[in-house]
Amino acid sequence: MLNVNNKKAIRKISLSGITTNIKKYVILIFAVALTSLLFTALFTIGGSTVKEMQLSTMRQVGGSSHAGLKYLTQKEYDMVKDDPAIKDISYRITVGDVTNKELNKLRTEVNYSEDENAKGGFCYPEEGSMPKKENEIVTSDLVLQKLGVPVEVGSKVKLSINIGGQEITDDFIVSGYYTGDVINASQMLLVSKEFQEKYAPIKTTILPETAYNDYVGWIMADFNFGNSFGLEKKIDGLIKRTGIREDVDYGINWAYVGGSFDAETMVLVGIMLFTIFLAGYLIIYNIFYINVISDIREYGLLKTIGTTTKQLKKVVKKRARIVSVIGIPLGILPGIFVGMCLLPMISNQMNSANVGKGQVHVNILTILVSAAFTYATVIFSANRPCKKAGSVSPIEALRTRENEDAGRKSKKGRVVVLSLSLALVILNSVFSMAKGFSMDKYIEQMIVSDYSVQNATLDNPGIASTDKILDGVTTDFISELKERPEVQDVGNVYIFDDYHLMDDESWKKIQERILSNERFLSEINEMYTGVNGIPTADEYLDMRNSEKELDGATYGISKMIFDKLEVVKTADGSDKLDWDKFNSGNYVLTTCCKDYDDDICIPYFEPGEVIQVGSRDEKYVTYDTAYGMSGEEFEIPNYDNEPTKEYEVYAVVKIPYAIRFQSFGEFQCDYILPEDEFLNLNGDRNPMRTLVDVKDDQEVEFEKWIDNYTSSINPDMKYNSKNTVLEEYKSFSDMLKVVGFTLSFILGIIGLLNFANTMISSIIVRARELAVLEAVGMTGKQQKIKLMKEGLRYFVWTSLFSIVVSILLNITAIKAFMNGMAMFSWQFTITPVLICLPIIGVLVALIPLLVYARMCRVSVVDRLRVE
Amino acid sequence: MILQAMDLKKYYGEGEAQVKALDGVSLSVYRGEFVSIVGTSGSGKSTLLHMLGGLDNPTSGRIIIDDKDISELKGDALCIFRRRKIGFVFQSFNLVPSLKVYDNIILPLELDGCKVDKDYIGSVVASLGIAGKLDTYPGKLSGGQQQRVAIARALATKPAILLADEPTGNLDSKTSQDVLGLLKTTGQKFKQTIVMITHDEEIAQMADRIVRIEDGRIV
């Protein structure tokens, strides 16, 4: 077959078609630019968020290196440092930690660090220089602030440093400081080489041969490989290759381990992508189709003079490409701008670092991906118009143009109706979520009283649950609180969180109700797979049955807390509980299995049953020896010998999130006793939390007092107030609204543009028909009414369609989504659609009038003459 | 006298580039008369017809139709006058493709909100020989049939005057003769005044009177 080079001809035809009909293509270019804007905004936000999360994880971990080897001697370090797989390596040497009282809530490690290591660990001084003299240090502004020292180079500071159990106290000079990040698990305090060599010389004995790890004088090496793929394998290879001991401690930076997005986010991003694609498709397809139809004579003509179907398709494709080349770049800059405006709001909602928050990370990849998505949308949209142009028959094209138009009306209508409805449906969905984001429900979950006071470690997600202090409300605080005139009501929550040993009878019930429950079993089967040292499900169940233990807490509560519990089940079916009966000392409240997970509640025990509650009194406790990961010994308490007391189950309840201990065991079988009975059974103990309600007009004074108390008098304690939670709520719901409404607004513009374009082309195509009507006596008014009616037909269909789809979506997907999330309470809404429809109605009536007025600038006679 | 045009002038442009499409045309047409206006392309005959039909405004001069000075009418008022007093037949038929034949014919009546005189329409349709086509779309008809529908539409409102603009321009000679014969006989039957423009001498001969126009003037 001959290869005819007709590229030039095709390009010429494609270009001339656009330049002679520039107006028609301006709308198309605008539509492509809008689509590109939406994609760019989405990818800018998405890309920046991923980057931010990665950066935040790095900051949390305290390093940007791919991986690290821990607790090395100099000899071991030398073994690995020259390995060819390692791109760069640097180290720090552990010295100890700061024990100044002011830093109780801000763990601060003391290290000597190489410059490169400090840079990778985000602790290289931004002001000043690395420490050189023995008394020089570098640390974060946060540490200096806590210590009450001016944040400047040259400040003097008195530090107590714990070095392997030995404490030294001395004066130091700040030689430099960096911007600290609260999210980081620990702050760094860098000392000079001189100091390190004097107090923490590098270890010469390898870790397995030392009696115990005092965390002093170890080399901590951080390094990067060529790339961040398959880090685990690379590290394994490194260990084998260099011959370093097999049990060396290593860490992989999870910032580089994928899966930083959960399924929900992925679905959300998918929905957004699809929505933008659909909106783009609807408008680009429609405009393209209309353009092809109105150019159908041209295509027919081209065909009569011998242009093949394939070539005609090429012409249309080429036009699509030209439009993309102009439209896509036009949308990218505004898209980045929109993304920039929205990003701070979105990133404020994430638990990420507070350094560099809301910063836009635009890279070439973002732009390329956005452009690619837009281009794909354009090409996909041009597909059918392409076929249409190719399939045109020359005679038909020259003869019937008006008939064609008449037959196509319904199809065109569908696209316009879909496009307009899309914006409305999205708007309605966003609105119902923003509206359903229930302040009360959110606050009910987060805080059930004006104030909640507890140890600072308790609700800090960055601290391991075993390190949390569960009896942190001091007696001093409680007695001072009693003196406060502003206080209206006080309630205490006491806790022992470990496990419950069951008697045979109770265990039988657990076996029946929980261990043989299908939902539970399927979960167990998933978790206990029998690989990698994990027991199989059967082994696990056997273990449970031999131990007859379930994890769970024993709570002690005051009447105020008692009144806030959610009653699930009582013996007499009522949902009211009597404090005096409960407080008699014979009753216990129990909870449901995994009640924090979802709404399904499987009670461990039924009201009226009798259970044994074990005492946790220190008098009876024994200790078992256990071994940690690095072989270190530690003791765990054993309560098996403690006396038990018999209680009747009064009711099954749920404990609100704000009251309970916010970390959960596998079962979390909780028993709840009245405060006095709890203390009787277990001996004296301080509360985990104290909740305070304050008289309405005295919150300001109380807040002042408690703020001062938790910062100056007892900095170990921390308080949450309803106000802080309110602010959190507001910023979240603001984000939801701004992002949602921006999206709806742009989609709305696309929809209206689509409608306007359809109307314009329909009027232009029929300019002659309208002139004929005018010639036979249809007045301007009658013509305008006719056109408005046509517009209104779209409006009626859009109204019907958007209302029906909004309702359906609202009562299915959105309801399900919102009911699945604690802070939402679903409410039916269709108001946004009903509010927007009249506005759209007016525009839909107005646009044809404007187009008609424009058309009338050409006289009837001239329009009649156009053939 | 049903139509009287007095000293009609239509100028386009200014100065050197000025084009005098009509340059002082005066014309009278009597009730029931069939007049054809003949001229070459560019002679101004179409412009004259557009003026007479109120589709275009003259630069100066007056047009009186059925004792009404239409030069004084503007916009919608002119449009309403047109649909009540004037029937148009165009060279390219100009039927509304989305309406069936019958609906096309009664369109001017419906636009006026008039009751349809079914007997009258029936006899018009019958004499034009399109009674069997009322339920089809214009796209399915031949050129001659379409033009007959256009004539029926022009007659539907019983206008004071029927203006035909090259009614046979798109038809072959056999069909042209047929259509024009029908136009003439129907005009006589319903006592219609007809003004037709054409460049075809043979067709023009069928009229009662021939008016020639050249360079915007009657000769």
Interface residues (C-beta under 8 A of the other chain):
Chain A: T400 E402 N403 A406 R768 E769 V772 L773 E774 A775 V776 G777 M778 T779 G780 K781 Q782 S859 V860 V861 L864 E867
Chain B: H50 G53 L55 D56 G75 D76 C79 I80 R82 R83 R84 F88 F90 S92 N94 L95 V96 P97 S98 L107 P108 L111 D112 G139 R153 T157
